[in-house]
């Protein structure tokens, strides 16, 4: 008499066999020391539509194919114009903290995007490339906040992953990126793999490295407790980050405090970023906060200063958990810093330095954030920096730091900075100008000259 196999056992066997079949379909992609998994049988979403390229001097309807898929722990998108020129542009996005799940795009990028999305840097970086005949690909990056390690890996692996959706091997590849992690990843990849990339375009580039980017925010946060005591718990190296609703509640109290004590914000803003005078060609150093120089009156200027302050606190308080988790601790110190300001008297500065809490850097965190990533300046391919002529966190002082690194390697002539006219913004037209300049530079070997920014 044959025994009946229990139903639960049969289902477990079926599930195990299905799991083995799924596992066998997965591929492991290894490329230049980076590894990811890829399912070639996944359900790719393929759309077709038209992009209006007339604002870049092209046609009003360019046919484009959009393919979306997933590699490892990150979604990706690939756009292929019908008149593909055979070249590929990769793009790394900036940090959005807890606004999106890691590895997922925070908003869809349909081909027929509406006018409210037309000015988003992610979108018009794509459009500039596609409207000039390039294929374009981006990873959602499998990490939130300052995910530079993931940004480097996921963006570089697009060379293999995106290539599966192209009709032929690209004849040239460009890497582009925005802020952190995308901009940092683009700089790192241009320096690390000059044999893979023809050139790089970096917007709001953190050329001074991760430590310098975070250090700026660290000093603002530490000084906040001295200038605006009582609004939140004083900073500690174990500070818990805020959720967006918590930050909104905090922001309401901060706004009222600034209105009541405007001079406190002005004094904090005038404090120089410690050590920055050694990079500044004029030896003055960089103010911790900057106002819009194009503001029409004093009130508008002050409001722009307040906006910069809110943005700084937002970035720190929403991302400090991820920043500390990745590095194991806070990689910044003010133990021996003497804070300086041209707008404060000697007595005021002495009082300030006596009251500011002091902290030591975590050595492991310093090593981690130096590795991910401190640019070396050892460039072998052209790199264009795209930044506002003026900005709240203008990357100009990052460029001062990078200029010294480039000089050590004799690579000054491989870097060019295009200051997009305006304050704290990068436009589609500015991106197009910088991108065309980069491509022409790669193709002709002639370093670009730019229009003079106002």
Secondary structure, DSSP 8 states (H G I E B T S, - for coil): ------HHHHHHHHHHHHHHHHHHHEEEEEETTEEEEEETTS--EEEEEEE--GGGTS-S-EEEEEEEEEETTEEEEEEEETT--SEEEEEE-B--GGGS-TTS-SS---TT--GGGTT-HHHHHHHHHHHTT-EEEEE--SSSSS-HHHHHHHHHHHHHHGGGGSSS--SEEEEEEEIIIIIHHHHHHHHH-TTT-SEEEEES--TT-HHHHHHHHHHHHHHHHHHSTTSS----TT-----HHHHHHHHHHHHHHHHH-HHHHHHHHHBB-TTGGGT-TTS---BSS---TT-SSHHHHHHHHHHHHHHHHHHHHHHHHHHHHHHSS-----TT----BTTS-HHHHHHHHHHS------HHHHHHHHHTT-------SEEEEEEEEE-TT-THHHHHHHHHHHHHHT-GGGEEEEEEEEES---HHHHHHHHHHHHHHHHH----------
